[in-house]
Amino acid sequence: MQRSSASIAALATALAKAQIELANPEKSLTGTIEPQDGKGNARQFRYAPLSSGLENRAQDARPA
């Protein structure tokens, strides 16, 4: 059981380190959800493209 706890601790440590480097991407796109039954109002939401997180990481990965 201790082996499992050690691996979970290592995973939690790695996740905490990664979260320090992450930034929330700008929500630059808008989506709309139409009601299926034709009743009610359409709902809109904002979201970030999946590629927005890759741009910063690609720049960080380039050799100096």
Secondary structure by P-SEA (a helix, b strand, c coil): caaaaaaaaaaaaaaaaaaaacccccccbbbbbccccccbbbbbbbbbccaaaaaaaaaaaccc
